[in-house]
Amino acid sequence: MQIQYKPKRGLLATIFQAEILQGMALTLKRLFSKPITRQYPEEKPQIRTGFRGQHALVRDPKTGKSKCVGCMRCAMVCPSRCIRIRSHKDKEPGSRRVIDDYQIESLRCVYCGYCEEVCPVNAIVLTEFYEYGSYDRRSLYFTMEQLLGNWDRFAAQLDRPVEEYVNPFWRPRGLPEQTLPAPKRLPVSPEWSGEQQVVGRKWRQHHGPEQS
Amino acid sequence: MTILLMLVQIIVLFVLVMLHVAYATYFERKIIGHMQVRLGPMQVGWHGLLQPIADGIKSFFKEDIIPEQADRPTFMAAPIICLVAMMTSLAVLPFAKGWVLADINIGLLFIFAMSSLASYGVVLAGWASNSKFSFLGGLRSMAQVISYEIAMGLSLVGVMLMSGSLNLTQIVEAQGNSILGMYLLPQCIGFFVFFISMLAETNRVPFDLPEAETELVSGYCTEYSGMRYAIFFMAEYIGMMVMAAIGTVCFLGGWNGPFAVPFFPPLWFLLKIYLFMFIFIWIRATLPRYRYDQLMDLGWKLLIPLALVNIVVTACLKAMIG
């Protein structure tokens, strides 16, 4: 294949530098177009479901504690290794694993959402809250209490009951229903499973540019 | 008494030019922002209108860092040389009929001398900083100014031939009875050469090689900070304004306009200057930087021969017709 780096042009185009004039016309046209800037702190972006923000441990409404069973899948799948779990199990048979501590170093987290996808009991979630920057590293090193507190704060500002909240990541995409553990067989809109997934650039075509 | 009056005039001009420089930065940021479909400064004041003042206060109170290995006296003098040279050339600009501080007969030559001196400041800054980026910036500036000074001087010879004077006021008056009241059409080659070498003289994109951010950090002003850096910027913007003023005076007919404005005679002059400034900014928003050898090629192989041809043609026509 031959690549023509310098396209041929006529004498007039050379004298008047047609390419430069084309570029100038383009920038002049853009001068009168509407800027796409969003003045962030005053004008908030619209957060869609499935936004991966601050971490939280779901508080089980029945027990009032975390749903976590200490299977360590999230800690293993985490690409940035930012999850640390300490648990113990009593010697007598039939006793359940007790979680002593569940820590997330959110400064190292890459917000991939693998932990919530892999969790068999939907214990961990990346909430849609994202403004939690801090001047202090220690406060971004979430312990179990803080993670449960994050969930409480997130649940308080939800517009529907907590029981009905379903994070789309809890139902991994593209997997048939029977291969999933029971708690993950959740009703999610078809946009999130199967063929009609609306992701990335498709979203803009779907909902118009002002919401993106 | 005349000295006092002169002083008052100088101070008024100084203050106005300083304000102009401050708001030229705002103008530039806003226009480039909108051309890139952004908003530009929005936070300080209504639509960021107080941004230049905030910038000025910030750079005034910033720490003035001088590198240990720098040549101290030269380092401190360089921005001042730049600024003084640029501001001195403001004295000979005719803003309107009689609105000129020093109506000297060698006005055009004086401006050339001063703009060359300003690049002397840039070269010294590059040398005194004792850093490789600054040094390269200084060297580039030197080579660029030497090559483009020639083209620019030659491009204006045509105007001198047609008007028969070096006095800026007389040049404007001589244009009154030519086509459109300006030398733009008879001197179109001269204007083309002048325009390109004007961009190169003021170190603007696409010829901003002395301070190429992408290669040389910030070129000759890499080691400067705070007020000294701001002085370089002021010098650059005053330089833009002076060059725009020469362009206006020599090719666009100075203060002459379609009709006379009763209370504010420099209106047309200022409008033409702002047109030039807008084009400067417009080009900056559009074009990438030239490569160094392309810059030299353009200067020596195209602009200087073109300017020489222009001189010969103008002189022949003048001899035959006038």
Contacts between the chains, C-beta under 8 A, distances in Angstrom:
chain1	res1	chain2	res2	distance
A	20	B	286	7.4
A	20	B	287	6.8
A	23	B	286	4.7
A	23	B	287	6.9
A	24	B	282	6.3
A	24	B	283	7.3
A	24	B	286	5.1
A	26	B	286	7.6
A	27	B	35	4.5
A	27	B	282	6.4
A	27	B	285	5.0
A	27	B	286	4.6
A	28	B	35	7.7
A	28	B	282	6.9
A	30	B	34	7.3
A	30	B	35	5.2
A	30	B	36	7.2
A	30	B	37	5.7
A	31	B	31	6.8
A	31	B	34	5.1
A	31	B	35	5.0
A	32	B	34	8.0
A	33	B	37	6.1
A	34	B	37	7.9
A	35	B	33	7.4
A	35	B	34	6.3
A	35	B	37	5.4
A	35	B	38	5.5
A	35	B	39	4.8
A	36	B	37	5.4
A	36	B	38	7.7
A	37	B	37	8.0
A	37	B	38	5.2
A	37	B	39	4.3
A	39	B	39	7.5
A	39	B	42	6.5
